[in-house]
Amino acid sequence: MPLYEFQCAGCDHAFEELVRSSAAIVEVRCPVCGSQDVRRKVSVFASKVSGGGGGAVTASTSCAPSGA
C-alpha cells in the first residue's frame, strides 16, 4: 500500500495516509476536521546511495536525471 501525503483545503492540515488503491483516494478524509476536500501533495522520495559512505540517504524532488 502506498503512503501518500495530503493537504486539507478546509483546515490546511497536512497528513499522510496509506491508500489501498488509486480509487480509494477519493475516500480519504482529513483526520482533524473530517473534510473530504483534500488534495494529494507531490511527495519527495529517498533512495539509498550505493557504494562507500555508510548507508547515506538522499532525497529527490525530481524524476529528471542529474544535470538536466
CHARMM internal coordinates of N, CA and C (Angstrom, degrees):
IC EDIT
DIST 1 N 1 CA 1.4599
DIST 1 CA 1 C 1.5265
ANGL 1 N 1 CA 1 C 109.15
DIST 1 C 2 N 1.3167
ANGL 1 CA 1 C 2 N 116.21
DIHE 1 N 1 CA 1 C 2 N 126.96
DIST 2 N 2 CA 1.4672
ANGL 1 C 2 N 2 CA 118.46
DIHE 1 CA 1 C 2 N 2 CA 178.65
DIST 2 CA 2 C 1.5251
ANGL 2 N 2 CA 2 C 112.20
DIHE 1 C 2 N 2 CA 2 C -75.39
DIST 2 C 3 N 1.3021
ANGL 2 CA 2 C 3 N 114.95
DIHE 2 N 2 CA 2 C 3 N 148.70
DIST 3 N 3 CA 1.4575
ANGL 2 C 3 N 3 CA 122.84
DIHE 2 CA 2 C 3 N 3 CA 176.50
DIST 3 CA 3 C 1.5236
ANGL 3 N 3 CA 3 C 107.21
DIHE 2 C 3 N 3 CA 3 C -102.12
DIST 3 C 4 N 1.3356
ANGL 3 CA 3 C 4 N 116.68
DIHE 3 N 3 CA 3 C 4 N 119.02
DIST 4 N 4 CA 1.4582
ANGL 3 C 4 N 4 CA 121.97
DIHE 3 CA 3 C 4 N 4 CA -178.99
DIST 4 CA 4 C 1.5159
ANGL 4 N 4 CA 4 C 110.19
DIHE 3 C 4 N 4 CA 4 C -111.33
DIST 4 C 5 N 1.3270
ANGL 4 CA 4 C 5 N 115.58
DIHE 4 N 4 CA 4 C 5 N 152.68
DIST 5 N 5 CA 1.4638
ANGL 4 C 5 N 5 CA 121.88
DIHE 4 CA 4 C 5 N 5 CA 173.98
DIST 5 CA 5 C 1.5252
ANGL 5 N 5 CA 5 C 107.92
DIHE 4 C 5 N 5 CA 5 C -101.41
DIST 5 C 6 N 1.3395
ANGL 5 CA 5 C 6 N 115.58
DIHE 5 N 5 CA 5 C 6 N 138.49
DIST 6 N 6 CA 1.4561
ANGL 5 C 6 N 6 CA 121.81
DIHE 5 CA 5 C 6 N 6 CA -179.16
DIST 6 CA 6 C 1.5200
ANGL 6 N 6 CA 6 C 109.99
DIHE 5 C 6 N 6 CA 6 C -129.77
DIST 6 C 7 N 1.3249
ANGL 6 CA 6 C 7 N 115.79
DIHE 6 N 6 CA 6 C 7 N 158.71
DIST 7 N 7 CA 1.4679
ANGL 6 C 7 N 7 CA 123.46
DIHE 6 CA 6 C 7 N 7 CA 174.67
DIST 7 CA 7 C 1.5225
ANGL 7 N 7 CA 7 C 106.02
DIHE 6 C 7 N 7 CA 7 C -129.82
DIST 7 C 8 N 1.3322
ANGL 7 CA 7 C 8 N 117.29
DIHE 7 N 7 CA 7 C 8 N 126.92
DIST 8 N 8 CA 1.4526
ANGL 7 C 8 N 8 CA 122.06
DIHE 7 CA 7 C 8 N 8 CA 178.63
DIST 8 CA 8 C 1.5299
ANGL 8 N 8 CA 8 C 109.82
DIHE 7 C 8 N 8 CA 8 C -80.23
DIST 8 C 9 N 1.3333
ANGL 8 CA 8 C 9 N 116.45
DIHE 8 N 8 CA 8 C 9 N 130.08
DIST 9 N 9 CA 1.4640
ANGL 8 C 9 N 9 CA 120.95
DIHE 8 CA 8 C 9 N 9 CA 178.00
DIST 9 CA 9 C 1.5259
ANGL 9 N 9 CA 9 C 110.67
DIHE 8 C 9 N 9 CA 9 C -76.66
DIST 9 C 10 N 1.3360
ANGL 9 CA 9 C 10 N 117.51
DIHE 9 N 9 CA 9 C 10 N -23.33
DIST 10 N 10 CA 1.4592
ANGL 9 C 10 N 10 CA 121.00
DIHE 9 CA 9 C 10 N 10 CA -178.14
DIST 10 CA 10 C 1.5207
ANGL 10 N 10 CA 10 C 113.84
DIHE 9 C 10 N 10 CA 10 C -77.19
DIST 10 C 11 N 1.3462
ANGL 10 CA 10 C 11 N 116.47
DIHE 10 N 10 CA 10 C 11 N -49.96
DIST 11 N 11 CA 1.4695
ANGL 10 C 11 N 11 CA 119.74
DIHE 10 CA 10 C 11 N 11 CA -175.06
DIST 11 CA 11 C 1.5260
ANGL 11 N 11 CA 11 C 112.86
DIHE 10 C 11 N 11 CA 11 C -117.85
DIST 11 C 12 N 1.3485
ANGL 11 CA 11 C 12 N 117.52
DIHE 11 N 11 CA 11 C 12 N 0.80
DIST 12 N 12 CA 1.4617
ANGL 11 C 12 N 12 CA 123.75
DIHE 11 CA 11 C 12 N 12 CA 177.58
DIST 12 CA 12 C 1.5307
ANGL 12 N 12 CA 12 C 113.61
DIHE 11 C 12 N 12 CA 12 C 68.36
DIST 12 C 13 N 1.3341
ANGL 12 CA 12 C 13 N 117.83
DIHE 12 N 12 CA 12 C 13 N 17.29
DIST 13 N 13 CA 1.4616
ANGL 12 C 13 N 13 CA 121.97
DIHE 12 CA 12 C 13 N 13 CA 179.37
DIST 13 CA 13 C 1.5310
ANGL 13 N 13 CA 13 C 109.92
DIHE 12 C 13 N 13 CA 13 C -76.78
DIST 13 C 14 N 1.3330
ANGL 13 CA 13 C 14 N 117.05
DIHE 13 N 13 CA 13 C 14 N 132.36
DIST 14 N 14 CA 1.4618
ANGL 13 C 14 N 14 CA 122.55
DIHE 13 CA 13 C 14 N 14 CA 175.26
DIST 14 CA 14 C 1.5201
ANGL 14 N 14 CA 14 C 107.90
DIHE 13 C 14 N 14 CA 14 C -97.90
DIST 14 C 15 N 1.3422
ANGL 14 CA 14 C 15 N 116.60
DIHE 14 N 14 CA 14 C 15 N 135.77
DIST 15 N 15 CA 1.4611
ANGL 14 C 15 N 15 CA 120.25
DIHE 14 CA 14 C 15 N 15 CA -178.53
DIST 15 CA 15 C 1.5204
ANGL 15 N 15 CA 15 C 110.34
DIHE 14 C 15 N 15 CA 15 C -153.44
DIST 15 C 16 N 1.3364
ANGL 15 CA 15 C 16 N 115.53
DIHE 15 N 15 CA 15 C 16 N 165.49
DIST 16 N 16 CA 1.4569
ANGL 15 C 16 N 16 CA 122.57
DIHE 15 CA 15 C 16 N 16 CA 177.31
DIST 16 CA 16 C 1.5219
ANGL 16 N 16 CA 16 C 108.89
DIHE 15 C 16 N 16 CA 16 C -112.53
DIST 16 C 17 N 1.3297
ANGL 16 CA 16 C 17 N 115.72
DIHE 16 N 16 CA 16 C 17 N 149.18
DIST 17 N 17 CA 1.4587
ANGL 16 C 17 N 17 CA 120.28
DIHE 16 CA 16 C 17 N 17 CA -178.28
DIST 17 CA 17 C 1.5243
ANGL 17 N 17 CA 17 C 109.13
DIHE 16 C 17 N 17 CA 17 C -145.91
DIST 17 C 18 N 1.3488
ANGL 17 CA 17 C 18 N 116.62
DIHE 17 N 17 CA 17 C 18 N 133.56
DIST 18 N 18 CA 1.4564
ANGL 17 C 18 N 18 CA 120.96
DIHE 17 CA 17 C 18 N 18 CA 171.70
DIST 18 CA 18 C 1.5206
ANGL 18 N 18 CA 18 C 107.17
DIHE 17 C 18 N 18 CA 18 C -79.41
DIST 18 C 19 N 1.3227
ANGL 18 CA 18 C 19 N 116.98
DIHE 18 N 18 CA 18 C 19 N 127.57
DIST 19 N 19 CA 1.4620
ANGL 18 C 19 N 19 CA 121.17
DIHE 18 CA 18 C 19 N 19 CA -175.76
DIST 19 CA 19 C 1.5286
ANGL 19 N 19 CA 19 C 108.78
DIHE 18 C 19 N 19 CA 19 C -121.67
DIST 19 C 20 N 1.3397
ANGL 19 CA 19 C 20 N 116.46
DIHE 19 N 19 CA 19 C 20 N 126.81
DIST 20 N 20 CA 1.4706
ANGL 19 C 20 N 20 CA 121.74
DIHE 19 CA 19 C 20 N 20 CA -176.23
DIST 20 CA 20 C 1.5215
ANGL 20 N 20 CA 20 C 113.25
DIHE 19 C 20 N 20 CA 20 C -66.95
DIST 20 C 21 N 1.3238
ANGL 20 CA 20 C 21 N 117.79
DIHE 20 N 20 CA 20 C 21 N -38.29
DIST 21 N 21 CA 1.4632
ANGL 20 C 21 N 21 CA 120.98
DIHE 20 CA 20 C 21 N 21 CA -178.26
DIST 21 CA 21 C 1.5278
ANGL 21 N 21 CA 21 C 108.65
DIHE 20 C 21 N 21 CA 21 C -152.79
DIST 21 C 22 N 1.3354
ANGL 21 CA 21 C 22 N 115.69
DIHE 21 N 21 CA 21 C 22 N 167.50
DIST 22 N 22 CA 1.4609
ANGL 21 C 22 N 22 CA 118.64
DIHE 21 CA 21 C 22 N 22 CA 179.49
DIST 22 CA 22 C 1.5285
ANGL 22 N 22 CA 22 C 111.13
DIHE 21 C 22 N 22 CA 22 C -64.39
DIST 22 C 23 N 1.3170
ANGL 22 CA 22 C 23 N 118.05
DIHE 22 N 22 CA 22 C 23 N -28.74
DIST 23 N 23 CA 1.4638
ANGL 22 C 23 N 23 CA 121.49
DIHE 22 CA 22 C 23 N 23 CA 178.08
DIST 23 CA 23 C 1.5323
ANGL 23 N 23 CA 23 C 111.19
DIHE 22 C 23 N 23 CA 23 C -69.41
DIST 23 C 24 N 1.3218
ANGL 23 CA 23 C 24 N 118.15
DIHE 23 N 23 CA 23 C 24 N -27.62
DIST 24 N 24 CA 1.4658
ANGL 23 C 24 N 24 CA 122.18
DIHE 23 CA 23 C 24 N 24 CA -178.14
DIST 24 CA 24 C 1.5222
ANGL 24 N 24 CA 24 C 112.63
DIHE 23 C 24 N 24 CA 24 C -76.57
DIST 24 C 25 N 1.3314
ANGL 24 CA 24 C 25 N 118.44
DIHE 24 N 24 CA 24 C 25 N -10.92
DIST 25 N 25 CA 1.4627
ANGL 24 C 25 N 25 CA 121.03
DIHE 24 CA 24 C 25 N 25 CA -179.92
DIST 25 CA 25 C 1.5219
ANGL 25 N 25 CA 25 C 110.77
DIHE 24 C 25 N 25 CA 25 C -60.70
DIST 25 C 26 N 1.3341
ANGL 25 CA 25 C 26 N 118.00
DIHE 25 N 25 CA 25 C 26 N -33.60
DIST 26 N 26 CA 1.4711
ANGL 25 C 26 N 26 CA 120.98
DIHE 25 CA 25 C 26 N 26 CA -178.85
DIST 26 CA 26 C 1.5279
ANGL 26 N 26 CA 26 C 111.99
DIHE 25 C 26 N 26 CA 26 C -68.25
DIST 26 C 27 N 1.3403
ANGL 26 CA 26 C 27 N 117.83
DIHE 26 N 26 CA 26 C 27 N -14.71
DIST 27 N 27 CA 1.4624
ANGL 26 C 27 N 27 CA 122.11
DIHE 26 CA 26 C 27 N 27 CA -179.92
DIST 27 CA 27 C 1.5266
ANGL 27 N 27 CA 27 C 113.09
DIHE 26 C 27 N 27 CA 27 C -91.49
DIST 27 C 28 N 1.3251
ANGL 27 CA 27 C 28 N 117.71
DIHE 27 N 27 CA 27 C 28 N -5.40
DIST 28 N 28 CA 1.4642
ANGL 27 C 28 N 28 CA 121.41
DIHE 27 CA 27 C 28 N 28 CA -176.48
DIST 28 CA 28 C 1.5277
ANGL 28 N 28 CA 28 C 110.22
DIHE 27 C 28 N 28 CA 28 C -67.70
DIST 28 C 29 N 1.3285
ANGL 28 CA 28 C 29 N 115.81
DIHE 28 N 28 CA 28 C 29 N 133.45
DIST 29 N 29 CA 1.4653
ANGL 28 C 29 N 29 CA 122.97
DIHE 28 CA 28 C 29 N 29 CA 177.99
DIST 29 CA 29 C 1.5231
ANGL 29 N 29 CA 29 C 109.36
DIHE 28 C 29 N 29 CA 29 C -121.91
DIST 29 C 30 N 1.3116
ANGL 29 CA 29 C 30 N 115.67
DIHE 29 N 29 CA 29 C 30 N 148.79
DIST 30 N 30 CA 1.4610
ANGL 29 C 30 N 30 CA 121.19
DIHE 29 CA 29 C 30 N 30 CA 175.74
DIST 30 CA 30 C 1.5299
ANGL 30 N 30 CA 30 C 108.95
DIHE 29 C 30 N 30 CA 30 C -65.60
DIST 30 C 31 N 1.3293
ANGL 30 CA 30 C 31 N 118.24
DIHE 30 N 30 CA 30 C 31 N 130.31
DIST 31 N 31 CA 1.4620
ANGL 30 C 31 N 31 CA 120.35
DIHE 30 CA 30 C 31 N 31 CA 179.96
DIST 31 CA 31 C 1.5328
ANGL 31 N 31 CA 31 C 113.64
DIHE 30 C 31 N 31 CA 31 C -71.98
DIST 31 C 32 N 1.3370
ANGL 31 CA 31 C 32 N 117.77
DIHE 31 N 31 CA 31 C 32 N -14.45
DIST 32 N 32 CA 1.4651
ANGL 31 C 32 N 32 CA 121.58
DIHE 31 CA 31 C 32 N 32 CA -178.83
DIST 32 CA 32 C 1.5228
ANGL 32 N 32 CA 32 C 111.23
DIHE 31 C 32 N 32 CA 32 C -89.83
DIST 32 C 33 N 1.3569
ANGL 32 CA 32 C 33 N 116.33
DIHE 32 N 32 CA 32 C 33 N -53.33
DIST 33 N 33 CA 1.4699
ANGL 32 C 33 N 33 CA 119.14
DIHE 32 CA 32 C 33 N 33 CA -174.09
DIST 33 CA 33 C 1.5259
ANGL 33 N 33 CA 33 C 113.64
DIHE 32 C 33 N 33 CA 33 C -110.52
DIST 33 C 34 N 1.3361
ANGL 33 CA 33 C 34 N 118.17
DIHE 33 N 33 CA 33 C 34 N -9.18
DIST 34 N 34 CA 1.4538
ANGL 33 C 34 N 34 CA 121.72
DIHE 33 CA 33 C 34 N 34 CA 178.50
DIST 34 CA 34 C 1.5186
ANGL 34 N 34 CA 34 C 115.09
DIHE 33 C 34 N 34 CA 34 C 81.72
DIST 34 C 35 N 1.3152
ANGL 34 CA 34 C 35 N 118.45
DIHE 34 N 34 CA 34 C 35 N 2.95
DIST 35 N 35 CA 1.4596
ANGL 34 C 35 N 35 CA 122.30
DIHE 34 CA 34 C 35 N 35 CA -178.84
DIST 35 CA 35 C 1.5324
ANGL 35 N 35 CA 35 C 111.06
DIHE 34 C 35 N 35 CA 35 C -68.58
DIST 35 C 36 N 1.3313
ANGL 35 CA 35 C 36 N 116.03
DIHE 35 N 35 CA 35 C 36 N 144.35
DIST 36 N 36 CA 1.4602
ANGL 35 C 36 N 36 CA 120.90
DIHE 35 CA 35 C 36 N 36 CA 172.75
DIST 36 CA 36 C 1.5258
ANGL 36 N 36 CA 36 C 111.11
DIHE 35 C 36 N 36 CA 36 C -94.63
DIST 36 C 37 N 1.3239
ANGL 36 CA 36 C 37 N 117.36
DIHE 36 N 36 CA 36 C 37 N 2.35
DIST 37 N 37 CA 1.4550
ANGL 36 C 37 N 37 CA 122.23
DIHE 36 CA 36 C 37 N 37 CA 178.67
DIST 37 CA 37 C 1.5301
ANGL 37 N 37 CA 37 C 108.77
DIHE 36 C 37 N 37 CA 37 C -84.51
DIST 37 C 38 N 1.3301
ANGL 37 CA 37 C 38 N 115.03
DIHE 37 N 37 CA 37 C 38 N 71.74
DIST 38 N 38 CA 1.4647
ANGL 37 C 38 N 38 CA 121.91
DIHE 37 CA 37 C 38 N 38 CA -178.42
DIST 38 CA 38 C 1.5237
ANGL 38 N 38 CA 38 C 109.21
DIHE 37 C 38 N 38 CA 38 C -118.33
DIST 38 C 39 N 1.3117
ANGL 38 CA 38 C 39 N 116.01
DIHE 38 N 38 CA 38 C 39 N 151.80
DIST 39 N 39 CA 1.4589
ANGL 38 C 39 N 39 CA 122.62
DIHE 38 CA 38 C 39 N 39 CA 178.85
DIST 39 CA 39 C 1.5242
ANGL 39 N 39 CA 39 C 108.48
DIHE 38 C 39 N 39 CA 39 C -121.47
DIST 39 C 40 N 1.3240
ANGL 39 CA 39 C 40 N 115.15
DIHE 39 N 39 CA 39 C 40 N 135.35
DIST 40 N 40 CA 1.4635
ANGL 39 C 40 N 40 CA 119.36
DIHE 39 CA 39 C 40 N 40 CA 176.88
DIST 40 CA 40 C 1.5188
ANGL 40 N 40 CA 40 C 108.42
DIHE 39 C 40 N 40 CA 40 C -75.58
DIST 40 C 41 N 1.3348
ANGL 40 CA 40 C 41 N 116.07
DIHE 40 N 40 CA 40 C 41 N 132.01
DIST 41 N 41 CA 1.4608
ANGL 40 C 41 N 41 CA 121.86
DIHE 40 CA 40 C 41 N 41 CA 179.51
DIST 41 CA 41 C 1.5256
ANGL 41 N 41 CA 41 C 109.52
DIHE 40 C 41 N 41 CA 41 C -90.25
DIST 41 C 42 N 1.3180
ANGL 41 CA 41 C 42 N 115.42
DIHE 41 N 41 CA 41 C 42 N 157.72
DIST 42 N 42 CA 1.4581
ANGL 41 C 42 N 42 CA 120.76
DIHE 41 CA 41 C 42 N 42 CA 172.84
DIST 42 CA 42 C 1.5241
ANGL 42 N 42 CA 42 C 106.73
DIHE 41 C 42 N 42 CA 42 C -78.30
DIST 42 C 43 N 1.3071
ANGL 42 CA 42 C 43 N 116.34
DIHE 42 N 42 CA 42 C 43 N 122.39
DIST 43 N 43 CA 1.4642
ANGL 42 C 43 N 43 CA 121.13
DIHE 42 CA 42 C 43 N 43 CA -175.66
DIST 43 CA 43 C 1.5208
ANGL 43 N 43 CA 43 C 111.19
DIHE 42 C 43 N 43 CA 43 C -95.66
DIST 43 C 44 N 1.3203
ANGL 43 CA 43 C 44 N 115.88
DIHE 43 N 43 CA 43 C 44 N 146.57
DIST 44 N 44 CA 1.4528
ANGL 43 C 44 N 44 CA 120.93
DIHE 43 CA 43 C 44 N 44 CA 169.82
DIST 44 CA 44 C 1.5193
ANGL 44 N 44 CA 44 C 106.94
DIHE 43 C 44 N 44 CA 44 C -86.53
DIST 44 C 45 N 1.2930
ANGL 44 CA 44 C 45 N 116.58
DIHE 44 N 44 CA 44 C 45 N 154.12
DIST 45 N 45 CA 1.4507
ANGL 44 C 45 N 45 CA 119.70
DIHE 44 CA 44 C 45 N 45 CA 178.08
DIST 45 CA 45 C 1.5161
ANGL 45 N 45 CA 45 C 109.13
DIHE 44 C 45 N 45 CA 45 C -125.64
DIST 45 C 46 N 1.3188
ANGL 45 CA 45 C 46 N 115.22
DIHE 45 N 45 CA 45 C 46 N 157.17
DIST 46 N 46 CA 1.4594
ANGL 45 C 46 N 46 CA 120.76
DIHE 45 CA 45 C 46 N 46 CA 179.16
DIST 46 CA 46 C 1.5147
ANGL 46 N 46 CA 46 C 108.46
DIHE 45 C 46 N 46 CA 46 C -113.73
DIST 46 C 47 N 1.3175
ANGL 46 CA 46 C 47 N 115.70
DIHE 46 N 46 CA 46 C 47 N 148.38
DIST 47 N 47 CA 1.4537
ANGL 46 C 47 N 47 CA 119.97
DIHE 46 CA 46 C 47 N 47 CA 176.10
DIST 47 CA 47 C 1.5162
ANGL 47 N 47 CA 47 C 108.99
DIHE 46 C 47 N 47 CA 47 C -140.51
DIST 47 C 48 N 1.3129
ANGL 47 CA 47 C 48 N 115.72
DIHE 47 N 47 CA 47 C 48 N 147.15
DIST 48 N 48 CA 1.4490
ANGL 47 C 48 N 48 CA 120.73
DIHE 47 CA 47 C 48 N 48 CA -179.61
DIST 48 CA 48 C 1.5229
ANGL 48 N 48 CA 48 C 109.12
DIHE 47 C 48 N 48 CA 48 C -81.14
DIST 48 C 49 N 1.3209
ANGL 48 CA 48 C 49 N 116.23
DIHE 48 N 48 CA 48 C 49 N 133.04
DIST 49 N 49 CA 1.4524
ANGL 48 C 49 N 49 CA 122.16
DIHE 48 CA 48 C 49 N 49 CA 179.11
DIST 49 CA 49 C 1.5225
ANGL 49 N 49 CA 49 C 107.75
DIHE 48 C 49 N 49 CA 49 C -83.54
DIST 49 C 50 N 1.3168
ANGL 49 CA 49 C 50 N 116.68
DIHE 49 N 49 CA 49 C 50 N 124.71
DIST 50 N 50 CA 1.4610
ANGL 49 C 50 N 50 CA 119.39
DIHE 49 CA 49 C 50 N 50 CA -179.80
DIST 50 CA 50 C 1.5174
ANGL 50 N 50 CA 50 C 110.83
DIHE 49 C 50 N 50 CA 50 C -78.43
DIST 50 C 51 N 1.3108
ANGL 50 CA 50 C 51 N 115.58
DIHE 50 N 50 CA 50 C 51 N 154.86
DIST 51 N 51 CA 1.4552
ANGL 50 C 51 N 51 CA 120.76
DIHE 50 CA 50 C 51 N 51 CA 179.20
DIST 51 CA 51 C 1.5186
ANGL 51 N 51 CA 51 C 112.01
DIHE 50 C 51 N 51 CA 51 C 93.83
DIST 51 C 52 N 1.2822
ANGL 51 CA 51 C 52 N 117.40
DIHE 51 N 51 CA 51 C 52 N 177.53
DIST 52 N 52 CA 1.4546
ANGL 51 C 52 N 52 CA 129.75
DIHE 51 CA 51 C 52 N 52 CA -178.76
DIST 52 CA 52 C 1.4952
ANGL 52 N 52 CA 52 C 120.11
DIHE 51 C 52 N 52 CA 52 C -7.92
DIST 52 C 53 N 1.1503
ANGL 52 CA 52 C 53 N 127.53
DIHE 52 N 52 CA 52 C 53 N -92.13
DIST 53 N 53 CA 1.4395
ANGL 52 C 53 N 53 CA 140.62
DIHE 52 CA 52 C 53 N 53 CA -160.96
DIST 53 CA 53 C 1.5011
ANGL 53 N 53 CA 53 C 123.42
DIHE 52 C 53 N 53 CA 53 C -35.99
DIST 53 C 54 N 1.3083
ANGL 53 CA 53 C 54 N 121.78
DIHE 53 N 53 CA 53 C 54 N 33.39
DIST 54 N 54 CA 1.4557
ANGL 53 C 54 N 54 CA 121.93
DIHE 53 CA 53 C 54 N 54 CA 169.04
DIST 54 CA 54 C 1.5276
ANGL 54 N 54 CA 54 C 115.62
DIHE 53 C 54 N 54 CA 54 C 61.09
DIST 54 C 55 N 1.3133
ANGL 54 CA 54 C 55 N 118.34
DIHE 54 N 54 CA 54 C 55 N 38.18
DIST 55 N 55 CA 1.4598
ANGL 54 C 55 N 55 CA 120.28
DIHE 54 CA 54 C 55 N 55 CA 174.51
DIST 55 CA 55 C 1.5143
ANGL 55 N 55 CA 55 C 114.65
DIHE 54 C 55 N 55 CA 55 C 77.16
DIST 55 C 56 N 1.3240
ANGL 55 CA 55 C 56 N 117.36
DIHE 55 N 55 CA 55 C 56 N 34.25
DIST 56 N 56 CA 1.4622
ANGL 55 C 56 N 56 CA 120.44
DIHE 55 CA 55 C 56 N 56 CA 179.10
DIST 56 CA 56 C 1.5207
ANGL 56 N 56 CA 56 C 110.20
DIHE 55 C 56 N 56 CA 56 C -61.74
DIST 56 C 57 N 1.3213
ANGL 56 CA 56 C 57 N 115.95
DIHE 56 N 56 CA 56 C 57 N 143.20
DIST 57 N 57 CA 1.4578
ANGL 56 C 57 N 57 CA 121.60
DIHE 56 CA 56 C 57 N 57 CA 178.58
DIST 57 CA 57 C 1.5184
ANGL 57 N 57 CA 57 C 108.26
DIHE 56 C 57 N 57 CA 57 C -118.07
DIST 57 C 58 N 1.3271
ANGL 57 CA 57 C 58 N 115.34
DIHE 57 N 57 CA 57 C 58 N 134.64
DIST 58 N 58 CA 1.4564
ANGL 57 C 58 N 58 CA 119.81
DIHE 57 CA 57 C 58 N 58 CA 177.70
DIST 58 CA 58 C 1.5188
ANGL 58 N 58 CA 58 C 109.42
DIHE 57 C 58 N 58 CA 58 C -116.03
DIST 58 C 59 N 1.3219
ANGL 58 CA 58 C 59 N 117.14
DIHE 58 N 58 CA 58 C 59 N 151.03
DIST 59 N 59 CA 1.4523
ANGL 58 C 59 N 59 CA 121.88
DIHE 58 CA 58 C 59 N 59 CA 176.47
DIST 59 CA 59 C 1.5158
ANGL 59 N 59 CA 59 C 108.25
DIHE 58 C 59 N 59 CA 59 C -109.99
DIST 59 C 60 N 1.3141
ANGL 59 CA 59 C 60 N 114.96
DIHE 59 N 59 CA 59 C 60 N 147.19
DIST 60 N 60 CA 1.4552
ANGL 59 C 60 N 60 CA 119.81
DIHE 59 CA 59 C 60 N 60 CA -178.93
DIST 60 CA 60 C 1.5145
ANGL 60 N 60 CA 60 C 109.68
DIHE 59 C 60 N 60 CA 60 C -133.82
DIST 60 C 61 N 1.3283
ANGL 60 CA 60 C 61 N 116.92
DIHE 60 N 60 CA 60 C 61 N 143.65
DIST 61 N 61 CA 1.4507
ANGL 60 C 61 N 61 CA 121.30
DIHE 60 CA 60 C 61 N 61 CA 176.71
DIST 61 CA 61 C 1.5182
ANGL 61 N 61 CA 61 C 111.01
DIHE 60 C 61 N 61 CA 61 C -113.56
DIST 61 C 62 N 1.3172
ANGL 61 CA 61 C 62 N 117.57
DIHE 61 N 61 CA 61 C 62 N 5.47
DIST 62 N 62 CA 1.4511
ANGL 61 C 62 N 62 CA 121.14
DIHE 61 CA 61 C 62 N 62 CA -176.34
DIST 62 CA 62 C 1.5028
ANGL 62 N 62 CA 62 C 110.48
DIHE 61 C 62 N 62 CA 62 C -136.75
DIST 62 C 63 N 1.3145
ANGL 62 CA 62 C 63 N 116.29
DIHE 62 N 62 CA 62 C 63 N 149.47
DIST 63 N 63 CA 1.4606
ANGL 62 C 63 N 63 CA 121.67
DIHE 62 CA 62 C 63 N 63 CA 174.14
DIST 63 CA 63 C 1.5248
ANGL 63 N 63 CA 63 C 111.49
DIHE 62 C 63 N 63 CA 63 C -93.34
DIST 63 C 64 N 1.3462
ANGL 63 CA 63 C 64 N 116.58
DIHE 63 N 63 CA 63 C 64 N -3.27
DIST 64 N 64 CA 1.4624
ANGL 63 C 64 N 64 CA 120.50
DIHE 63 CA 63 C 64 N 64 CA -178.54
DIST 64 CA 64 C 1.5145
ANGL 64 N 64 CA 64 C 110.23
DIHE 63 C 64 N 64 CA 64 C -73.48
DIST 64 C 65 N 1.3359
ANGL 64 CA 64 C 65 N 117.47
DIHE 64 N 64 CA 64 C 65 N 145.62
DIST 65 N 65 CA 1.4645
ANGL 64 C 65 N 65 CA 120.59
DIHE 64 CA 64 C 65 N 65 CA 176.55
DIST 65 CA 65 C 1.5171
ANGL 65 N 65 CA 65 C 110.90
DIHE 64 C 65 N 65 CA 65 C -61.58
DIST 65 C 66 N 1.3200
ANGL 65 CA 65 C 66 N 117.09
DIHE 65 N 65 CA 65 C 66 N 157.20
DIST 66 N 66 CA 1.4594
ANGL 65 C 66 N 66 CA 121.43
DIHE 65 CA 65 C 66 N 66 CA 178.65
DIST 66 CA 66 C 1.5086
ANGL 66 N 66 CA 66 C 110.74
DIHE 65 C 66 N 66 CA 66 C -56.67
DIST 66 C 67 N 1.3251
ANGL 66 CA 66 C 67 N 115.58
DIHE 66 N 66 CA 66 C 67 N 139.78
DIST 67 N 67 CA 1.4468
ANGL 66 C 67 N 67 CA 120.90
DIHE 66 CA 66 C 67 N 67 CA 177.86
DIST 67 CA 67 C 1.5199
ANGL 67 N 67 CA 67 C 113.94
DIHE 66 C 67 N 67 CA 67 C 84.08
DIST 67 C 68 N 1.3191
ANGL 67 CA 67 C 68 N 116.88
DIHE 67 N 67 CA 67 C 68 N -0.32
DIST 68 N 68 CA 1.4717
ANGL 67 C 68 N 68 CA 118.92
DIHE 67 CA 67 C 68 N 68 CA -178.37
DIST 68 CA 68 C 1.5087
ANGL 68 N 68 CA 68 C 110.52
DIHE 67 C 68 N 68 CA 68 C -92.32
END
COOR INIT
IC SEED 1 N 1 CA 1 C
IC BUILD
